[in-house]
Amino acid sequence: MLRSQRLAVVLSLEERKEQEALERMGEARTLVEQQRQQVDNLNQYQQEYRDQIRSSQQGVVDVRRLQSWQAFIAQLDQVIAQQQKQLDQAEKVFETRRAEWQEAYERKRGMEKYIESCRLQEQREQDLREQKLADEAAGRAFGRRQRQP
């Protein structure tokens, strides 16, 4: 069995590893998108709530009501900060998964290139063997013609 054929098994393994890394990266990207959407939704809700407070302050506002609004805004700030931390963590995981995929992809590409170089070398060796056989056959034929009167 030729070296390039034996290495096909290794290439198959590298392709599977690269595909698995790609899937993990996709999952991490999905999580980042979900976390980012959560942060955006919370920020939008907070802005809408602030706008609602401003529009309802067209006159005298009860102190308790104002304190309640401020407490709720403070809670929203905490929730947004917590969600932002989760987003930051998800982005770090994504970058790690992306680097893992890149490494797996490079290993696979390296194996593909190595197999191709093996195939080229095997083809050169085959061509040389065939040329040698053709030269030997031509030499024998020439020798026979030389011996015949």
Phi and psi restraints in degrees (value plus and minus 20) as a CYANA .aco file:
   2 LEU   PHI     -91.3   -51.3
   2 LEU   PSI     132.1   172.1
   3 ARG   PHI     -77.1   -37.1
   3 ARG   PSI     -63.9   -23.9
   4 SER   PHI     -81.0   -41.0
   4 SER   PSI     -54.9   -14.9
   5 GLN   PHI     -91.7   -51.7
   5 GLN   PSI     -58.7   -18.7
   6 ARG   PHI     -86.4   -46.4
   6 ARG   PSI     -54.7   -14.7
   7 LEU   PHI     -95.1   -55.1
   7 LEU   PSI     -32.5     7.5
   8 ALA   PHI     -79.9   -39.9
   8 ALA   PSI     -52.9   -12.9
   9 VAL   PHI     -85.5   -45.5
   9 VAL   PSI     -62.7   -22.7
  10 VAL   PHI     -85.0   -45.0
  10 VAL   PSI     -61.8   -21.8
  11 LEU   PHI     -81.1   -41.1
  11 LEU   PSI     -61.7   -21.7
  12 SER   PHI     -79.8   -39.8
  12 SER   PSI     -61.8   -21.8
  13 LEU   PHI     -83.3   -43.3
  13 LEU   PSI     -64.8   -24.8
  14 GLU   PHI     -84.8   -44.8
  14 GLU   PSI     -57.3   -17.3
  15 GLU   PHI     -84.4   -44.4
  15 GLU   PSI     -60.9   -20.9
  16 ARG   PHI     -85.0   -45.0
  16 ARG   PSI     -63.0   -23.0
  17 LYS   PHI     -82.6   -42.6
  17 LYS   PSI     -60.7   -20.7
  18 GLU   PHI     -85.4   -45.4
  18 GLU   PSI     -61.4   -21.4
  19 GLN   PHI     -84.9   -44.9
  19 GLN   PSI     -61.3   -21.3
  20 GLU   PHI     -84.3   -44.3
  20 GLU   PSI     -61.0   -21.0
  21 ALA   PHI     -84.6   -44.6
  21 ALA   PSI     -57.8   -17.8
  22 LEU   PHI     -84.4   -44.4
  22 LEU   PSI     -61.0   -21.0
  23 GLU   PHI     -84.8   -44.8
  23 GLU   PSI     -62.5   -22.5
  24 ARG   PHI     -83.7   -43.7
  24 ARG   PSI     -58.5   -18.5
  25 MET   PHI     -84.8   -44.8
  25 MET   PSI     -61.1   -21.1
  26 GLY   PHI     -82.1   -42.1
  26 GLY   PSI     -61.5   -21.5
  27 GLU   PHI     -83.0   -43.0
  27 GLU   PSI     -61.8   -21.8
  28 ALA   PHI     -85.7   -45.7
  28 ALA   PSI     -58.3   -18.3
  29 ARG   PHI     -84.2   -44.2
  29 ARG   PSI     -61.5   -21.5
  30 THR   PHI     -80.5   -40.5
  30 THR   PSI     -63.3   -23.3
  31 LEU   PHI     -82.5   -42.5
  31 LEU   PSI     -61.9   -21.9
  32 VAL   PHI     -79.8   -39.8
  32 VAL   PSI     -66.0   -26.0
  33 GLU   PHI     -81.7   -41.7
  33 GLU   PSI     -60.9   -20.9
  34 GLN   PHI     -85.2   -45.2
  34 GLN   PSI     -64.8   -24.8
  35 GLN   PHI     -84.4   -44.4
  35 GLN   PSI     -60.9   -20.9
  36 ARG   PHI     -83.3   -43.3
  36 ARG   PSI     -61.3   -21.3
  37 GLN   PHI     -82.4   -42.4
  37 GLN   PSI     -59.6   -19.6
  38 GLN   PHI     -81.5   -41.5
  38 GLN   PSI     -66.0   -26.0
  39 VAL   PHI     -81.7   -41.7
  39 VAL   PSI     -65.3   -25.3
  40 ASP   PHI     -81.1   -41.1
  40 ASP   PSI     -63.5   -23.5
  41 ASN   PHI     -82.2   -42.2
  41 ASN   PSI     -63.5   -23.5
  42 LEU   PHI     -84.9   -44.9
  42 LEU   PSI     -62.7   -22.7
  43 ASN   PHI     -83.5   -43.5
  43 ASN   PSI     -60.2   -20.2
  44 GLN   PHI     -85.1   -45.1
  44 GLN   PSI     -63.8   -23.8
  45 TYR   PHI     -81.9   -41.9
  45 TYR   PSI     -63.2   -23.2
  46 GLN   PHI     -82.7   -42.7
  46 GLN   PSI     -62.5   -22.5
  47 GLN   PHI     -84.6   -44.6
  47 GLN   PSI     -61.7   -21.7
  48 GLU   PHI     -83.1   -43.1
  48 GLU   PSI     -59.8   -19.8
  49 TYR   PHI     -85.1   -45.1
  49 TYR   PSI     -63.0   -23.0
  50 ARG   PHI     -81.7   -41.7
  50 ARG   PSI     -62.7   -22.7
  51 ASP   PHI     -82.5   -42.5
  51 ASP   PSI     -59.9   -19.9
  52 GLN   PHI     -83.7   -43.7
  52 GLN   PSI     -61.0   -21.0
  53 ILE   PHI     -82.9   -42.9
  53 ILE   PSI     -66.5   -26.5
  54 ARG   PHI     -80.3   -40.3
  54 ARG   PSI     -62.1   -22.1
  55 SER   PHI     -89.9   -49.9
  55 SER   PSI     -47.8    -7.8
  56 SER   PHI    -108.0   -68.0
  56 SER   PSI     -22.7    17.3
  57 GLN   PHI    -113.9   -73.9
  57 GLN   PSI      14.4    54.4
  58 GLN   PHI    -104.1   -64.1
  58 GLN   PSI      36.7    76.7
  59 GLY   PHI     129.0   169.0
  59 GLY   PSI    -169.9  -129.9
  60 VAL   PHI    -100.9   -60.9
  60 VAL   PSI     113.4   153.4
  61 VAL   PHI    -139.6   -99.6
  61 VAL   PSI     113.5   153.5
  62 ASP   PHI     -80.6   -40.6
  62 ASP   PSI     118.7   158.7
  63 VAL   PHI     -80.4   -40.4
  63 VAL   PSI     -62.1   -22.1
  64 ARG   PHI     -81.6   -41.6
  64 ARG   PSI     -61.9   -21.9
  65 ARG   PHI     -84.1   -44.1
  65 ARG   PSI     -62.5   -22.5
  66 LEU   PHI     -82.7   -42.7
  66 LEU   PSI     -63.4   -23.4
  67 GLN   PHI     -83.8   -43.8
  67 GLN   PSI     -59.2   -19.2
  68 SER   PHI     -82.9   -42.9
  68 SER   PSI     -63.2   -23.2
  69 TRP   PHI     -82.9   -42.9
  69 TRP   PSI     -64.4   -24.4
  70 GLN   PHI     -84.1   -44.1
  70 GLN   PSI     -59.9   -19.9
  71 ALA   PHI     -85.2   -45.2
  71 ALA   PSI     -60.5   -20.5
  72 PHE   PHI     -86.7   -46.7
  72 PHE   PSI     -61.0   -21.0
  73 ILE   PHI     -82.5   -42.5
  73 ILE   PSI     -60.4   -20.4
  74 ALA   PHI     -83.8   -43.8
  74 ALA   PSI     -61.1   -21.1
  75 GLN   PHI     -83.5   -43.5
  75 GLN   PSI     -62.2   -22.2
  76 LEU   PHI     -81.0   -41.0
  76 LEU   PSI     -60.6   -20.6
  77 ASP   PHI     -78.3   -38.3
  77 ASP   PSI     -63.1   -23.1
  78 GLN   PHI     -85.2   -45.2
  78 GLN   PSI     -63.4   -23.4
  79 VAL   PHI     -83.7   -43.7
  79 VAL   PSI     -61.9   -21.9
  80 ILE   PHI     -84.1   -44.1
  80 ILE   PSI     -62.6   -22.6
  81 ALA   PHI     -82.9   -42.9
  81 ALA   PSI     -62.4   -22.4
  82 GLN   PHI     -83.5   -43.5
  82 GLN   PSI     -63.2   -23.2
  83 GLN   PHI     -85.9   -45.9
  83 GLN   PSI     -55.5   -15.5
  84 GLN   PHI     -85.1   -45.1
  84 GLN   PSI     -58.4   -18.4
  85 LYS   PHI     -82.6   -42.6
  85 LYS   PSI     -61.2   -21.2
  86 GLN   PHI     -84.7   -44.7
  86 GLN   PSI     -58.9   -18.9
  87 LEU   PHI     -83.3   -43.3
  87 LEU   PSI     -65.1   -25.1
  88 ASP   PHI     -79.4   -39.4
  88 ASP   PSI     -62.2   -22.2
  89 GLN   PHI     -85.4   -45.4
  89 GLN   PSI     -62.5   -22.5
  90 ALA   PHI     -83.0   -43.0
  90 ALA   PSI     -57.7   -17.7
  91 GLU   PHI     -85.9   -45.9
  91 GLU   PSI     -58.2   -18.2
  92 LYS   PHI     -84.2   -44.2
  92 LYS   PSI     -63.3   -23.3
  93 VAL   PHI     -82.0   -42.0
  93 VAL   PSI     -62.4   -22.4
  94 PHE   PHI     -80.5   -40.5
  94 PHE   PSI     -65.5   -25.5
  95 GLU   PHI     -82.6   -42.6
  95 GLU   PSI     -57.4   -17.4
  96 THR   PHI     -84.8   -44.8
  96 THR   PSI     -65.2   -25.2
  97 ARG   PHI     -84.8   -44.8
  97 ARG   PSI     -56.6   -16.6
  98 ARG   PHI     -85.5   -45.5
  98 ARG   PSI     -62.1   -22.1
  99 ALA   PHI     -85.1   -45.1
  99 ALA   PSI     -59.3   -19.3
 100 GLU   PHI     -84.1   -44.1
 100 GLU   PSI     -61.6   -21.6
 101 TRP   PHI     -84.9   -44.9
 101 TRP   PSI     -63.5   -23.5
 102 GLN   PHI     -78.9   -38.9
 102 GLN   PSI     -62.4   -22.4
 103 GLU   PHI     -84.3   -44.3
 103 GLU   PSI     -64.1   -24.1
 104 ALA   PHI     -84.7   -44.7
 104 ALA   PSI     -59.6   -19.6
 105 TYR   PHI     -83.2   -43.2
 105 TYR   PSI     -64.2   -24.2
 106 GLU   PHI     -84.5   -44.5
 106 GLU   PSI     -59.5   -19.5
 107 ARG   PHI     -82.4   -42.4
 107 ARG   PSI     -64.0   -24.0
 108 LYS   PHI     -82.9   -42.9
 108 LYS   PSI     -66.6   -26.6
 109 ARG   PHI     -82.4   -42.4
 109 ARG   PSI     -59.5   -19.5
 110 GLY   PHI     -81.8   -41.8
 110 GLY   PSI     -61.7   -21.7
 111 MET   PHI     -86.6   -46.6
 111 MET   PSI     -60.0   -20.0
 112 GLU   PHI     -80.9   -40.9
 112 GLU   PSI     -64.1   -24.1
 113 LYS   PHI     -85.3   -45.3
 113 LYS   PSI     -60.4   -20.4
 114 TYR   PHI     -84.7   -44.7
 114 TYR   PSI     -63.9   -23.9
 115 ILE   PHI     -82.1   -42.1
 115 ILE   PSI     -60.9   -20.9
 116 GLU   PHI     -83.7   -43.7
 116 GLU   PSI     -60.7   -20.7
 117 SER   PHI     -86.3   -46.3
 117 SER   PSI     -55.7   -15.7
 118 CYS   PHI     -83.3   -43.3
 118 CYS   PSI     -63.3   -23.3
 119 ARG   PHI     -81.8   -41.8
 119 ARG   PSI     -63.7   -23.7
 120 LEU   PHI     -82.3   -42.3
 120 LEU   PSI     -63.2   -23.2
 121 GLN   PHI     -83.8   -43.8
 121 GLN   PSI     -63.4   -23.4
 122 GLU   PHI     -82.2   -42.2
 122 GLU   PSI     -59.2   -19.2
 123 GLN   PHI     -86.2   -46.2
 123 GLN   PSI     -61.9   -21.9
 124 ARG   PHI     -81.0   -41.0
 124 ARG   PSI     -64.0   -24.0
 125 GLU   PHI     -83.8   -43.8
 125 GLU   PSI     -60.6   -20.6
 126 GLN   PHI     -84.2   -44.2
 126 GLN   PSI     -63.1   -23.1
 127 ASP   PHI     -81.1   -41.1
 127 ASP   PSI     -61.2   -21.2
 128 LEU   PHI     -84.6   -44.6
 128 LEU   PSI     -61.8   -21.8
 129 ARG   PHI     -82.3   -42.3
 129 ARG   PSI     -65.0   -25.0
 130 GLU   PHI     -83.9   -43.9
 130 GLU   PSI     -60.5   -20.5
 131 GLN   PHI     -84.4   -44.4
 131 GLN   PSI     -60.2   -20.2
 132 LYS   PHI     -83.4   -43.4
 132 LYS   PSI     -64.0   -24.0
 133 LEU   PHI     -82.8   -42.8
 133 LEU   PSI     -61.7   -21.7
 134 ALA   PHI     -85.1   -45.1
 134 ALA   PSI     -60.6   -20.6
 135 ASP   PHI     -84.8   -44.8
 135 ASP   PSI     -62.4   -22.4
 136 GLU   PHI     -84.2   -44.2
 136 GLU   PSI     -62.4   -22.4
 137 ALA   PHI     -84.0   -44.0
 137 ALA   PSI     -61.7   -21.7
 138 ALA   PHI     -85.6   -45.6
 138 ALA   PSI     -58.4   -18.4
 139 GLY   PHI     -84.5   -44.5
 139 GLY   PSI     -62.8   -22.8
 140 ARG   PHI     -84.5   -44.5
 140 ARG   PSI     -62.3   -22.3
 141 ALA   PHI     -84.3   -44.3
 141 ALA   PSI     -59.8   -19.8
 142 PHE   PHI     -85.1   -45.1
 142 PHE   PSI     -62.3   -22.3
 143 GLY   PHI     -82.2   -42.2
 143 GLY   PSI     -60.1   -20.1
 144 ARG   PHI     -86.0   -46.0
 144 ARG   PSI     -59.8   -19.8
 145 ARG   PHI     -86.7   -46.7
 145 ARG   PSI     -53.1   -13.1
 146 GLN   PHI     -91.0   -51.0
 146 GLN   PSI     -53.5   -13.5
 147 ARG   PHI     -99.9   -59.9
 147 ARG   PSI     -44.2    -4.2
 148 GLN   PHI    -100.3   -60.3
 148 GLN   PSI     118.3   158.3
